[in-house]
Amino acid sequence: MRKIQMVDLKGQYEGIKEEVNQSIQEILESSAYINGPQVHAFQANLEKYLGVKHVIPCANGTDALQIAMMGLGLKPGDEVITADFTFAATVEVIALLQLTPVLVDVCPETFNISIEAIEKAITPKTKAIVPVHLFGQSADMDAIMKLAEKHNLYVIEDNAQGIGADYTYPDGKVVKTGAIGHVAATSFFPSKNLGCYGDGGAIFTNDDALAHTLRGIVNHGMYERYHHDVVGVNSRLDSIQAAVLNAKLPNLDAYNVARRTAAQKYSATLANHANIVTPKVDGNENSHVFHQYTLRIVNADRDGLLAHLQGKGIPCAIYYPIPLHNQKAYLDTRYNEADFPITNQLVKEVLSLPMHTELDDEQIKVITDEIKAFLG
């Protein structure tokens, strides 16, 4: 059996090796390392894939979130609502821009931001909502967009874990995540469903004026060289990373199918166990692209199971062990523990198993057998 890995990037590379190597060689020979033809090609290809008017590539997913907020013109003190149960980058950029993060609880089944909690948290100072498509599951965007319209708020999708997922509206209309809110941000970190071989990110929007602003921000505020029209940053996707992403993008749907297939096999084997809650897919199967396959271990020793699996050479992880409202950097007297019952429970129960495009049946059987052996 092949070694079990949390993410098998080498195995995935083997399937696109020739195209990646050739593209990188062309870049080395042309020396078009920054903003070269590969970047423009990837931008156009991703716009077509997502069905979005504008893709603005940038250096990483955290920058993408920050630049999106800068482009919207949010001001210090403006409140931005986001989920308490997610990676810190989402709240980090809110704090960096001297906006006021407002953390709210999530849903127990999907782990995504709670619509009821959002509505409860809206005040006259609220200016934006940042839903995270956590672990690859699309958030309830119809409800979020309706809330935003009702209260005149921006919606900034954090699509770092959800690229390729579909959101199906109640009327049957299907849209890719990242193409729904006023603006969206994604990461191309190597372990992502669409990942490069370094850092990379992008911002998406259907708003022409906002896209123009964002393109200036990512390049030092310049639209014409040495003419700085807006306050900007230096955040660009380099040509080599764009070449890797161009090679992977045509395979993204197949990669996501492979992830869903592995997830279905995990769930079929682990279903109906008294101590295991398998992930729920909310909507049709394409609404979840399984960036992570995350169980809940209930009424059992989650940490003991983690240690047992790692001792057997099976990598696994806890995403995330500490709620954002309890992180030292984001402590705030505004927060009441009673407002986060679901998040506070999830951090004690969640366990993410190996998930990638190269998982095979033998590996899945070894992993699930060890889980059941420990839990009994």
Solvent accessible surface area in square Angstrom, and as a share of the most:
residue,aa,sasa,rsa
1,M,122,0.55
2,R,110,0.40
3,K,162,0.69
4,I,8,0.04
5,Q,69,0.31
6,M,36,0.16
7,V,41,0.24
8,D,9,0.05
9,L,61,0.30
10,K,153,0.65
11,G,24,0.23
12,Q,19,0.08
13,Y,51,0.19
14,E,94,0.42
15,G,71,0.68
16,I,14,0.07
17,K,84,0.36
18,E,151,0.68
19,E,87,0.39
20,V,1,0.01
21,N,66,0.34
22,Q,115,0.51
23,S,15,0.10
24,I,40,0.20
25,Q,90,0.40
26,E,86,0.39
27,I,6,0.03
28,L,86,0.43
29,E,130,0.58
30,S,73,0.47
31,S,68,0.44
32,A,32,0.25
33,Y,96,0.36
34,I,90,0.46
35,N,89,0.46
36,G,5,0.05
37,P,101,0.64
38,Q,35,0.15
39,V,8,0.05
40,H,96,0.43
41,A,43,0.34
42,F,0,0.00
43,Q,38,0.17
44,A,55,0.42
45,N,68,0.35
46,L,0,0.00
47,E,32,0.14
48,K,177,0.75
49,Y,46,0.17
50,L,5,0.03
51,G,62,0.59
52,V,7,0.04
53,K,113,0.48
54,H,31,0.14
55,V,0,0.00
56,I,3,0.01
57,P,16,0.10
58,C,0,0.00
59,A,26,0.20
60,N,41,0.21
61,G,9,0.09
62,T,43,0.25
63,D,36,0.19
64,A,0,0.00
65,L,6,0.03
66,Q,38,0.17
67,I,1,0.01
68,A,0,0.00
69,M,0,0.00
70,M,46,0.20
71,G,14,0.13
72,L,22,0.11
73,G,39,0.37
74,L,25,0.12
75,K,131,0.56
76,P,89,0.56
77,G,37,0.36
78,D,22,0.11
79,E,25,0.11
80,V,0,0.00
81,I,0,0.00
82,T,0,0.00
83,A,3,0.02
84,D,0,0.00
85,F,2,0.01
86,T,6,0.03
87,F,117,0.49
88,A,32,0.25
89,A,13,0.10
90,T,2,0.01
91,V,0,0.00
92,E,66,0.30
93,V,0,0.00
94,I,0,0.00
95,A,41,0.32
96,L,116,0.58
97,L,42,0.21
98,Q,130,0.58
99,L,8,0.04
100,T,35,0.20
101,P,21,0.13
102,V,17,0.09
103,L,7,0.03
104,V,9,0.05
105,D,11,0.06
106,V,3,0.02
107,C,40,0.24
108,P,55,0.34
109,E,97,0.44
110,T,19,0.11
111,F,13,0.05
112,N,7,0.04
113,I,5,0.02
114,S,14,0.09
115,I,30,0.15
116,E,129,0.58
117,A,20,0.16
118,I,0,0.00
119,E,82,0.37
120,K,164,0.69
121,A,19,0.15
122,I,29,0.15
123,T,58,0.34
124,P,135,0.85
125,K,130,0.55
126,T,5,0.03
127,K,76,0.32
128,A,0,0.00
129,I,0,0.00
130,V,0,0.00
131,P,0,0.00
132,V,6,0.04
133,H,0,0.00
134,L,2,0.01
135,F,4,0.02
136,G,0,0.00
137,Q,3,0.01
138,S,9,0.06
139,A,2,0.01
140,D,63,0.32
141,M,0,0.00
142,D,22,0.11
143,A,27,0.21
144,I,0,0.00
145,M,44,0.20
146,K,126,0.53
147,L,12,0.06
148,A,2,0.01
149,E,146,0.65
150,K,142,0.60
151,H,65,0.29
152,N,138,0.71
153,L,11,0.05
154,Y,84,0.32
155,V,0,0.00
156,I,0,0.00
157,E,0,0.00
158,D,9,0.04
159,N,0,0.00
160,A,21,0.16
161,Q,18,0.08
162,G,0,0.00
163,I,1,0.01
164,G,5,0.05
165,A,0,0.00
166,D,19,0.10
167,Y,22,0.08
168,T,51,0.29
169,Y,43,0.17
170,P,114,0.72
171,D,120,0.62
172,G,46,0.44
173,K,122,0.52
174,V,80,0.46
175,V,27,0.16
176,K,39,0.17
177,T,0,0.00
178,G,3,0.03
179,A,11,0.09
180,I,20,0.10
181,G,10,0.09
182,H,73,0.33
183,V,1,0.00
184,A,0,0.00
185,A,1,0.01
186,T,1,0.00
187,S,13,0.09
188,F,0,0.00
189,F,101,0.42
190,P,27,0.17
191,S,29,0.19
192,K,34,0.14
193,N,4,0.02
194,L,0,0.00
195,G,0,0.00
196,C,0,0.00
197,Y,79,0.30
198,G,26,0.25
199,D,87,0.45
200,G,1,0.01
201,G,0,0.00
202,A,0,0.00
203,I,0,0.00
204,F,0,0.00
205,T,2,0.01
206,N,65,0.33
207,D,68,0.35
208,D,80,0.42
209,A,75,0.58
210,L,16,0.08
211,A,0,0.00
212,H,104,0.46
213,T,39,0.23
214,L,0,0.00
215,R,81,0.30
216,G,0,0.00
217,I,6,0.03
218,V,13,0.07
219,N,44,0.23
220,H,75,0.33
221,G,0,0.00
222,M,22,0.10
223,Y,80,0.31
224,E,110,0.49
225,R,169,0.62
226,Y,154,0.58
227,H,96,0.43
228,H,113,0.51
229,D,98,0.51
230,V,54,0.31
231,V,128,0.74
232,G,25,0.24
233,V,40,0.23
234,N,88,0.45
235,S,1,0.00
236,R,98,0.36
237,L,3,0.02
238,D,46,0.24
239,S,1,0.00
240,I,48,0.24
241,Q,21,0.09
242,A,0,0.00
243,A,1,0.01
244,V,0,0.00
245,L,0,0.00
246,N,21,0.11
247,A,1,0.01
248,K,2,0.01
249,L,11,0.05
250,P,107,0.67
251,N,46,0.24
252,L,0,0.00
253,D,72,0.37
254,A,64,0.50
255,Y,23,0.09
256,N,2,0.01
257,V,80,0.46
258,A,35,0.27
259,R,7,0.02
260,R,25,0.09
261,T,53,0.31
262,A,5,0.04
263,A,2,0.01
264,Q,95,0.42
265,K,79,0.34
266,Y,0,0.00
267,S,27,0.17
268,A,83,0.64
269,T,56,0.33
270,L,0,0.00
271,A,45,0.35
272,N,159,0.81
273,H,37,0.17
274,A,89,0.69
275,N,28,0.15
276,I,12,0.06
277,V,65,0.37
278,T,34,0.20
279,P,23,0.15
280,K,91,0.39
281,V,50,0.29
282,D,72,0.37
283,G,61,0.59
284,N,65,0.33
285,E,99,0.44
286,N,55,0.28
287,S,6,0.04
288,H,7,0.03
289,V,0,0.00
290,F,9,0.04
291,H,12,0.06
292,Q,25,0.11
293,Y,0,0.00
294,T,3,0.01
295,L,0,0.00
296,R,41,0.15
297,I,3,0.01
298,V,26,0.15
299,N,148,0.76
300,A,43,0.33
301,D,82,0.42
302,R,22,0.08
303,D,83,0.43
304,G,19,0.18
305,L,0,0.00
306,L,31,0.16
307,A,62,0.48
308,H,48,0.22
309,L,0,0.00
310,Q,94,0.42
311,G,68,0.66
312,K,118,0.50
313,G,51,0.49
314,I,2,0.01
315,P,38,0.24
316,C,9,0.05
317,A,23,0.18
318,I,35,0.18
319,Y,59,0.23
320,Y,32,0.12
321,P,78,0.49
322,I,81,0.41
323,P,7,0.05
324,L,4,0.02
325,H,6,0.03
326,N,64,0.33
327,Q,55,0.24
328,K,184,0.78
329,A,83,0.64
330,Y,35,0.13
331,L,113,0.56
332,D,56,0.29
333,T,144,0.84
334,R,110,0.40
335,Y,37,0.14
336,N,85,0.44
337,E,91,0.41
338,A,79,0.61
339,D,67,0.35
340,F,3,0.01
341,P,80,0.50
342,I,48,0.24
343,T,0,0.00
344,N,33,0.17
345,Q,81,0.36
346,L,0,0.00
347,V,14,0.08
348,K,130,0.55
349,E,13,0.06
350,V,0,0.00
351,L,0,0.00
352,S,0,0.00
353,L,0,0.00
354,P,0,0.00
355,M,4,0.02
356,H,6,0.02
357,T,21,0.12
358,E,49,0.22
359,L,23,0.12
360,D,48,0.25
361,D,86,0.44
362,E,94,0.42
363,Q,1,0.00
364,I,8,0.04
365,K,129,0.55
366,V,51,0.29
367,I,0,0.00
368,T,1,0.00
369,D,57,0.29
370,E,40,0.18
371,I,0,0.00
372,K,69,0.29
373,A,75,0.58
374,F,75,0.31
375,L,28,0.14
376,G,80,0.77
